[in-house]
Amino acid sequence: MWNVDDGSLARYADAIVRDGLLIGEGDVLAVHPEPIQRRLAVALTEAAYRAGARYVDVLETDPRITRARALGAPVDTLDWRPAWEDARMRELVREGAGIVWIAGSEDPQVLADVPPARAVRRVTDRAGLPPYRRAVGRADARFAVVAWPTPAWAAQVYPDLPAEQGVAALADDLLCFARLAPDDPPDGWRQHAARLAERADRLTQLGLRELRLSAPGTDLRLALPEGTSWRGGFNNVRGHNITPNIPTEEVFTSPDQSATAGIFRCTRPLALAGRVIEGIAGEFRRGRLVRLEAADEGDREFLAGYLARDRGASRLGELALVDSSSRVGAAGRPYFTTLLDENAAAHIAFGLGFGDCRAPGTPPPNRSVVHLDVMIGAPEMDVEATDARGRTIAIIADGAFAAGL
């Protein structure tokens, strides 16, 4: 299904397994594909055993089966899940396993026509997602989110190309974004991740206490607690400097969930649960979302229901900065999957925050079970910050990071 030679596929799998997750002797890898992603699942399995893994656990999810439940099961059972799904994920986390999620669905809009009240309650198509998200929040999950080009996804991204050409073009994009293009050095991915980590360290050293994001339709102020850290490129999980998203272009932190104020307007559509939601905008007061818009009222109803799942879901857990140097952003097109779109533009995330962005003894970040990224970055975006001494510092101007960052 991917018009690329076996050698390039092996390099992609090795980059995920070896350079992203640092799988080595005696490790466990867990892979979560759809049936159409089988070729990548096999390549990841082979890469893991080449690296010395002792076991690879592969658990498939079929989007049509998810749809059948969303439409046919009793509505009051749609948010129930069997205990063994959570038990499996808790054991994977306890084991320190590398956990791979694959974006790029056989049918990206398989749930688009499910009534919003049912779609919001439908069981997740990712087994064990709640305990996994809690592990991510406490920096205890060794994970990677990656992508596989499918015809249906390629048709969204390259609607003017014939199917085979669209898949090939999307595959070339993924290799480029993962620093595996023909002119990239052999260790291009680790070099790129190291540069992002250095940028995050410099932002941490500035001791920033407030950020203001300005772009067309966006004027947001976010507070950062004392001792806030920034992350980018590498996440340290049990001594492993993993790169959790391949690709990644962001540096990120967790703001004070009680202090966000202002308005925002999304610059990219949000692909969520089989829907493509356009025209998202809203307003925060005292940290809470008080107004939400979308181009389609049914989509707005669905999104509002999604963010009503717990008290923390209407507050922020993440701010991520991406500038014009992003290869994903430079491609100039939406990709209709959060993995890529969040790495094309600066974004905020509702819900779950990251514990390793907080200093010991400081208030914890948002502990919601939801984590939902929405993209607000634009070429015209400016980001200014105020540090603990009250000095104003330019972070991003006209879409690019300031010199020295």
Buried (B, 14 or more C-beta within 10 A) or exposed (E): BBEBEEEBBBBBBBBBBBBBBBBBEEBBBBBBBBEBBBBBBBBBBBBBBBBEBEEBBBBBBBBEEBBEBBBEBEEEEBEEBEEEBBEBBBBBBEBBBBBBBBBBBBBBBBBBEBEBEBBBBBBBBBBBBBBBBBBBBEBBBBBBBBBBBBBBBBBBBBEEBEEEEBBBBBBBBBBBBBBBEEEBEEEBBBEBBBEBBBBBBBBBEBBBBBBBBBBEEBBBBBBBBEEBBBBBBBBEBEEBBBBBBBBBBBBBBBBBBEBBBBEBBBBBBBBBBBBBBBBBBBBBEEBBBEEBBBEBEBBBBBBBBBBEBEEBBBBBBBBBBBBBEBBBBEBEBBBBBBBBBBBBBBBBBBBBBBBBBBEEEEEEBBBBBBBBBBBBBBBEBBBBBBBEEEEEBEBBBEBEBBEEB
